[in-house]
Each structure stands twice: as structure tokens, then as C-alpha cells.
Amino acid sequence: MIPNASFIGKETRETNQGMFSRFSKSESAAATIILAVLLLGLIFAMVSVVRLEYVPEWKYEAEQDHMYEIWNDFQELKIRIDMLSRLMESDSYPANDFSITVPFRMGKGDIPVFEPSRSDGKLEVNKERCVMSITLYNSANEVMKFYNFSCGGITCYLQNKQYPDQFFRYENGALILSDGTGSVMRQPPVFTINETIKGSNSYTVNIRAIQLSGKVDSVSSNTITPLELTGLSSKQVYDSSENENTNLKAFSLTIATKYPDAWTSYLSETAKNAGLEYGRDYEIEKRNPDCVYFKFIHTDNKNLDRLCINESVIEAALRVGSSLSSEDFGSQESGEGDDTSESEEDTSENENTMKLNQWYCFETVSGTNVDLSKLRTMIQKVIF
């Protein structure tokens, strides 16, 4: 029997069409896979370029902004300590101790998705030694009185990945910036030399010692860390104008500090701005790597008309574990991170502690006999 030629041709065509269809589907799948591989390669290439070319710059800028934030926190610290000192000198200061909390933004500098790691920070209280001593001399250059103040201080260390590491330091009323090799004073303490009457060659000197009491403590953190300041006392230690029989003619001031460059530069600049001449009217030197010596020299054509020495004692304590939310800190977010404290400080909240962003509002403090109008007036004078 002879096969039907039309049937055989039809079967052959259907077979060829099936093979072609399968081949087309296989080719389409391969093209899809190749396209996906090319797209993934392009994405990885773009990500690599961004990480290598742009992320380091973004990280540098983010860490730089974080350094500015920490510096602003230290400026707030100085403002509040100065305010506590002024308030303690007033008659309106509460009979019991008065506290203010200062938040430090320890962890930032992260880049979402590309570089989520944060800068590590360490905040220390009274771990570095700072001592100021003042010696008074008579006309015969004999020692009349000697005062010694253990000032303590607050230090913040930040470890960055791109931006250069810097240290911030508050001691004896001064704000100091250091890179580990040198230091500069960004905001001065209360140490002034002024002519009592212009052209009289008679000088008035004011010195305020800020002593930070409280135990030695430190915390490593990458989130908001609260520091509580409590004003303990403020008093006048010495005033030559109150003693008519004083024979005070000169004085010396010695600062034991890890930042001698900052203090040397500041003391020298203060004396020069007052019109004093180095070697004749004053002398300044580093007596050892961590000690700065300054002396106001007695001369026949120059007179030390008045010397005032004041002292403020403020307790500083880290409050690790205290609850701080972004609402407490305004619009700034605290982020997430771990706190590691080197002390077992009681984290219970003091009933007299002022709330963040409400430190000026004395109505929120209970248990104190405060003249609110006087306190508001004094705060306005301090701020403005």
C-alpha cells in the first residue's frame, strides 16, 4: 500500500513547526537570562562605582556634620555651666541643689544602605587631670596666699572612618579642640585682664575656677547620652579690694592639663590684648609637657589694682539608661545603639532634674521656693 503523500507532508510540517517553536522558546529563555545577567552586572557595576567614588565623600561629610553636632552639644554644656554659676551667686537660687540635663549625640555619620555603620564615641567625666593653682605675691615677691583647685573635666573621643578623629574637652570653663597632637581653645574660660581706667596702667584681673565634682565615669555609645549637671556651690574665694591693708602686687597661675598648647596660646593672647609686654609685664612658659605657668610681674610703672577669684562647684554625672526619645530632643532622632558604661551609676531620675528643652521653665520643678520672676530675669541676662 502506497502511503498518502499529503499526510506525510502534513506530519513533516507539524514536526518542523514543533521543533521551531521549541527552539524559539529556548532562544527566548536564553535571551531573558542573558539580559538579566547583564542587568545585574550593570547594577553591581553602578553600586561599586558609587561605593568607591561617592560613598567615601558622603561618609566624610556625614561624619563632619556629626562633629559639628557634638561641638554644639559642648557649647550647650558650657552655657548651662555658666548659667548654673550665675544662678548660684544669686539670692533666688533654690536652697536644695538644682539640676540640668545636657544630651550628647554620640553616634551618627552613617549613610543609609551604602554605609550604615556609625561613628563610635566615648564620653568621659573627670578621667583626665586638670588642676589650677594661684599664688599671690607682695612687693618683695614673697608668697602671701596660695589657692589650689581640682577642676576635672569632660572629654569626648570620636572614632571616624573618613573624617579625621578629634577630641572635645571642657575644663575649667574652657572649650578645647584637639587632634591628639595639638590643641586649640575655641571658647575661653573666665580669665580677664583689663585696665581699671584706660591709660592708668592699673589692672583688674578676674579668675573663675570651675570645679566638676562627681565620680570618675565614662560611657561608650552611638546614641544619645545624657549628662546631668547639679549646681552645688558658688562663692568668692578672694577679692583684694575688700582688704585695704593688702600688699598684693603680683600673682602667678599654673594649669596642669593635657592641653598645654591651648592654654599657653590663650593666656599669652589675653595678656597681649591687655597691653602687657612679654618678659617685662608677664611671663609664660611650659614647665613640663603637661603644665603651663603664667605670672603677672610687678613693675614700678604698672599696678595690680584688683584681683578677684571666684569658685563654682558643679557635680557632673552620666545618666546611662535614662529614657530619651526624639520628642525629648526636639526634632533630632536618637537612632539606635548600645551603651557600655564603666560604672554602676544609679539611673533613677532626680525629681529636681530639668527636662530637655524645658531647662528654662522653672514652673516644672517642684519642692523649691523659687522667685520665678527673678529667675527668669537672671536667665535672660545670662542668655542675652
C-alpha positions as CSV (number, residue, x, y, z in Angstrom):
1,M,0.0,0.0,0.0
2,I,1.4,3.3,-1.0
3,P,1.5,5.9,1.8
4,N,-0.6,9.0,1.4
5,A,1.8,11.7,0.3
6,S,-0.3,14.6,1.6
7,F,-0.5,13.0,5.1
8,I,3.3,12.5,5.2
9,G,3.9,16.2,4.2
10,K,1.5,17.4,6.8
11,E,3.2,15.4,9.5
12,T,6.6,16.6,8.4
13,R,5.4,20.2,8.6
14,E,3.9,19.8,12.0
15,T,7.1,18.2,13.3
16,N,9.2,21.1,11.8
17,Q,6.9,23.6,13.3
18,G,7.1,22.0,16.8
19,M,10.9,21.9,16.6
20,F,10.9,25.5,15.6
21,S,8.6,26.5,18.3
22,R,10.7,24.7,20.9
23,F,13.8,26.3,19.5
24,S,12.2,29.8,19.6
25,K,11.1,29.3,23.3
26,S,14.6,28.1,24.2
27,E,16.2,31.0,22.5
28,S,13.8,33.5,24.2
29,A,14.6,32.0,27.6
30,A,18.3,32.2,27.0
31,A,18.0,35.8,25.9
32,T,16.0,36.6,29.1
33,I,18.7,35.0,31.2
34,I,21.4,36.9,29.4
35,L,19.5,40.2,29.8
36,A,19.0,39.5,33.5
37,V,22.7,38.8,33.9
38,L,23.7,41.9,32.0
39,L,21.3,44.0,34.2
40,L,22.7,42.5,37.4
41,G,26.2,43.2,36.2
42,L,25.2,46.8,35.4
43,I,23.7,47.2,38.8
44,F,26.7,45.8,40.6
45,A,29.0,48.0,38.5
46,M,26.9,51.1,39.4
47,V,26.9,50.1,43.1
48,S,30.7,49.6,43.0
49,V,31.2,52.9,41.4
50,V,29.0,54.7,43.9
51,R,30.7,52.9,46.9
52,L,34.2,53.7,45.6
53,E,33.7,57.2,44.2
54,Y,30.8,58.8,46.2
55,V,30.3,56.9,49.5
56,P,33.7,58.0,51.0
57,E,32.8,61.6,50.2
58,W,29.3,61.2,51.6
59,K,30.7,59.5,54.7
60,Y,33.3,62.3,55.2
61,E,30.5,64.9,55.1
62,A,28.2,62.9,57.4
63,E,31.0,62.5,60.0
64,Q,31.9,66.1,59.6
65,D,28.3,67.1,60.3
66,H,28.3,64.8,63.3
67,M,31.4,66.5,64.7
68,Y,29.6,69.8,64.4
69,E,26.7,68.4,66.3
70,I,28.9,67.2,69.1
71,W,30.6,70.6,69.2
72,N,27.2,72.2,69.6
73,D,26.5,69.9,72.5
74,F,29.7,71.0,74.2
75,Q,28.7,74.6,73.6
76,E,25.4,73.9,75.3
77,L,27.3,72.3,78.1
78,K,29.3,75.5,78.7
79,I,26.3,77.7,78.5
80,R,24.5,75.6,81.2
81,I,27.5,75.5,83.5
82,D,27.9,79.3,83.2
83,M,24.2,79.7,83.9
84,L,24.4,77.5,87.0
85,S,27.4,79.5,88.2
86,R,25.4,82.8,87.8
87,L,22.3,81.4,89.4
88,M,24.2,80.0,92.4
89,E,25.5,83.5,93.0
90,S,22.0,85.0,93.1
91,D,19.7,85.2,96.1
92,S,17.0,83.4,94.2
93,Y,18.9,80.1,93.9
94,P,16.9,77.2,95.5
95,A,18.0,76.0,98.9
96,N,18.4,72.5,97.5
97,D,20.6,71.5,94.6
98,F,19.3,72.3,91.1
99,S,20.0,70.0,88.1
100,I,20.0,70.4,84.3
101,T,20.4,67.6,81.8
102,V,22.6,68.0,78.7
103,P,22.2,65.4,75.9
104,F,25.2,64.4,73.8
105,R,24.6,62.9,70.3
106,M,27.3,60.3,70.4
107,G,26.5,58.1,67.3
108,K,25.9,59.4,63.7
109,G,27.8,59.7,60.5
110,D,26.0,56.8,58.8
111,I,25.0,56.5,55.1
112,P,21.7,54.6,54.7
113,V,22.0,51.4,52.6
114,F,25.6,52.1,51.5
115,E,27.4,52.6,54.8
116,P,25.0,52.1,57.8
117,S,27.8,51.9,60.4
118,R,28.0,54.8,62.8
119,S,31.0,56.6,64.4
120,D,31.9,55.3,67.8
121,G,32.0,57.8,70.7
122,K,33.3,57.8,74.2
123,L,32.3,60.3,76.8
124,E,34.4,60.7,80.0
125,V,33.9,62.6,83.2
126,N,36.8,63.5,85.4
127,K,39.1,60.9,83.9
128,E,41.7,63.4,82.8
129,R,43.5,65.5,85.4
130,C,43.1,69.3,85.4
131,V,44.4,71.4,88.3
132,M,44.7,75.2,88.6
133,S,46.8,76.8,91.3
134,I,47.1,80.6,92.1
135,T,49.8,82.2,94.1
136,L,49.7,85.8,95.4
137,Y,52.9,87.8,95.9
138,N,53.7,91.1,97.8
139,S,56.0,93.8,96.7
140,A,59.0,91.8,98.0
141,N,57.9,88.9,95.8
142,E,57.1,86.9,98.9
143,V,54.2,84.4,98.8
144,M,51.1,85.8,100.5
145,K,48.4,83.2,99.7
146,F,48.1,80.1,97.7
147,Y,44.9,78.5,96.2
148,N,44.5,75.1,94.6
149,F,41.5,74.0,92.6
150,S,40.9,70.5,91.2
151,C,38.9,71.3,88.1
152,G,38.3,67.9,86.5
153,G,36.7,68.0,83.1
154,I,34.5,66.3,80.4
155,T,36.1,64.7,77.3
156,C,34.5,63.2,74.2
157,Y,36.5,60.9,71.9
158,L,35.1,60.1,68.4
159,Q,36.5,57.4,66.1
160,N,35.6,58.2,62.5
161,K,36.2,56.2,59.3
162,Q,36.8,59.1,56.9
163,Y,36.8,62.4,58.8
164,P,39.9,63.0,61.0
165,D,39.5,61.9,64.6
166,Q,39.1,64.8,67.0
167,F,38.7,65.2,70.8
168,F,36.5,67.7,72.5
169,R,37.3,68.9,76.0
170,Y,35.6,71.0,78.7
171,E,37.8,72.0,81.6
172,N,37.8,75.0,84.0
173,G,35.3,76.9,81.8
174,A,37.2,76.4,78.6
175,L,36.2,74.5,75.4
176,I,39.2,72.9,73.7
177,L,39.5,71.1,70.4
178,S,42.4,68.6,70.0
179,D,43.6,66.2,67.3
180,G,45.8,64.2,69.6
181,T,49.0,66.1,68.7
182,G,48.0,69.7,69.3
183,S,45.1,71.7,70.8
184,V,43.3,75.0,70.4
185,M,41.0,76.9,72.7
186,R,37.7,77.6,70.9
187,Q,35.8,79.2,73.8
188,P,37.7,80.8,76.7
189,P,37.3,80.5,80.4
190,V,36.7,83.4,82.8
191,F,40.2,84.8,82.9
192,T,40.3,88.5,82.1
193,I,42.9,91.3,82.4
194,N,41.7,94.8,81.9
195,E,42.9,98.3,82.7
196,T,40.8,99.6,85.6
197,I,40.9,103.1,84.0
198,K,42.2,103.4,80.5
199,G,45.7,104.8,80.4
200,S,46.2,104.4,84.2
201,N,48.5,101.3,84.0
202,S,46.3,99.8,86.8
203,Y,44.9,96.4,86.1
204,T,41.9,94.4,87.3
205,V,42.1,90.6,87.0
206,N,39.1,88.2,87.2
207,I,39.5,84.5,87.5
208,R,36.8,81.9,87.9
209,A,37.6,78.3,88.8
210,I,35.1,75.7,87.7
211,Q,35.4,72.5,89.7
212,L,33.5,69.5,88.3
213,S,32.8,67.1,91.2
214,G,31.4,63.6,90.9
215,K,33.0,60.2,90.5
216,V,35.2,59.2,87.6
217,D,33.0,57.7,84.9
218,S,32.9,57.0,81.2
219,V,30.5,55.5,78.6
220,S,30.9,54.2,75.1
221,S,27.9,54.9,73.0
222,N,26.5,55.5,69.5
223,T,23.2,57.1,70.6
224,I,22.1,60.0,72.8
225,T,23.9,60.0,76.2
226,P,22.5,62.3,78.9
227,L,24.8,64.2,81.3
228,E,23.3,65.6,84.4
229,L,24.8,68.8,85.9
230,T,23.9,69.8,89.5
231,G,25.0,73.2,91.0
232,L,26.4,72.7,94.4
233,S,28.0,76.0,95.4
234,S,29.5,79.2,94.1
235,K,31.5,81.7,96.1
236,Q,34.1,84.4,96.1
237,V,37.4,83.0,97.2
238,Y,39.4,86.2,97.2
239,D,39.0,89.9,96.4
240,S,41.9,92.2,97.1
241,S,39.5,95.3,97.1
242,E,38.0,94.0,100.3
243,N,41.3,94.2,102.2
244,E,42.5,97.8,102.5
245,N,45.8,96.6,104.0
246,T,46.7,94.2,101.3
247,N,50.1,94.4,99.8
248,L,49.3,92.4,96.7
249,K,51.5,93.3,93.8
250,A,51.7,90.2,91.6
251,F,50.3,86.7,91.1
252,S,51.0,83.5,89.2
253,L,48.7,80.9,87.7
254,T,49.6,77.3,87.0
255,I,47.5,75.0,84.9
256,A,48.2,71.2,85.0
257,T,46.5,70.0,81.8
258,K,46.8,67.6,78.9
259,Y,46.2,70.5,76.5
260,P,49.0,73.0,77.3
261,D,49.1,74.4,73.7
262,A,45.5,75.7,74.1
263,W,46.1,77.3,77.5
264,T,49.5,78.8,76.6
265,S,48.1,80.5,73.5
266,Y,45.0,81.8,75.3
267,L,46.9,83.2,78.3
268,S,49.5,84.9,76.1
269,E,46.9,86.4,73.9
270,T,44.9,87.7,76.9
271,A,47.9,89.4,78.3
272,K,48.9,91.0,74.9
273,N,45.4,92.2,74.4
274,A,45.5,94.0,77.7
275,G,48.6,95.9,76.6
276,L,51.1,93.9,78.7
277,E,54.6,93.2,77.3
278,Y,56.1,89.7,77.5
279,G,59.2,89.5,79.7
280,R,58.6,92.8,81.3
281,D,54.9,92.7,82.5
282,Y,54.3,89.0,82.3
283,E,55.9,85.7,81.6
284,I,54.5,82.4,80.4
285,E,56.2,79.0,79.9
286,K,55.6,75.3,79.8
287,R,57.4,73.9,82.8
288,N,56.8,70.3,81.7
289,P,54.8,68.8,78.9
290,D,51.6,69.0,80.9
291,C,52.0,72.2,82.9
292,V,51.5,75.9,81.9
293,Y,52.9,78.7,84.1
294,F,51.8,82.3,83.9
295,K,52.9,85.2,86.1
296,F,51.8,88.8,86.3
297,I,55.0,90.6,87.1
298,H,55.2,93.6,89.4
299,T,56.9,96.7,88.0
300,D,57.2,100.3,89.1
301,N,55.1,101.7,86.3
302,K,52.4,99.1,86.5
303,N,50.0,98.3,89.3
304,L,47.7,95.3,90.1
305,D,44.7,97.3,91.2
306,R,42.4,94.4,91.9
307,L,42.3,90.6,91.8
308,C,39.1,88.6,92.1
309,I,39.0,84.8,92.4
310,N,35.6,83.0,92.3
311,E,34.9,79.3,92.5
312,S,31.9,77.3,91.3
313,V,31.4,73.6,92.2
314,I,29.2,71.6,89.9
315,E,28.5,67.9,90.0
316,A,28.6,66.1,86.7
317,A,27.1,62.6,86.3
318,L,26.4,60.4,83.4
319,R,22.9,59.0,83.4
320,V,23.3,55.9,81.2
321,G,20.0,54.1,80.8
322,S,17.8,57.2,81.2
323,S,14.9,57.2,78.7
324,L,15.5,59.8,76.0
325,S,13.2,60.0,72.9
326,S,13.3,62.1,69.8
327,E,10.5,64.1,71.3
328,D,12.6,65.0,74.3
329,F,15.4,66.1,72.0
330,G,13.3,68.2,69.6
331,S,13.3,67.1,66.0
332,Q,16.6,65.2,66.2
333,E,16.4,61.5,66.2
334,S,18.4,59.5,68.7
335,G,18.9,56.4,66.5
336,E,19.7,53.0,67.8
337,G,22.8,51.7,69.5
338,D,24.3,50.2,72.6
339,D,25.6,51.9,75.6
340,T,28.5,50.5,77.5
341,S,29.2,52.2,80.9
342,E,32.2,51.7,83.1
343,S,30.3,52.4,86.2
344,E,27.2,51.2,88.0
345,E,25.6,54.6,88.5
346,D,22.1,54.7,89.8
347,T,19.9,55.7,86.8
348,S,16.9,56.8,88.8
349,E,15.7,60.3,87.8
350,N,16.2,63.1,90.2
351,E,13.0,64.9,91.0
352,N,14.7,68.3,90.5
353,T,16.2,67.3,87.1
354,M,15.1,69.7,84.4
355,K,13.6,68.2,81.3
356,L,15.2,68.5,77.9
357,N,14.1,71.6,76.0
358,Q,12.5,72.7,79.3
359,W,15.5,73.6,81.3
360,Y,14.4,77.2,81.4
361,C,10.9,76.5,82.6
362,F,11.1,76.7,86.4
363,E,7.4,76.0,86.9
364,T,8.0,72.3,86.2
365,V,10.3,72.0,89.2
366,S,8.6,71.1,92.5
367,G,9.7,71.3,96.1
368,T,11.7,74.6,95.7
369,N,10.9,78.0,97.0
370,V,11.8,80.0,93.9
371,D,11.0,83.5,92.9
372,L,10.1,82.8,89.3
373,S,10.3,86.4,88.1
374,K,13.8,86.9,89.4
375,L,15.0,83.6,87.9
376,R,13.5,84.5,84.5
377,T,15.2,87.9,84.7
378,M,18.5,86.4,85.5
379,I,18.3,83.8,82.8
380,Q,17.5,86.4,80.2
381,K,20.6,88.4,81.4
382,V,22.8,85.3,81.1
383,I,21.5,84.4,77.6
384,F,21.2,87.8,76.0
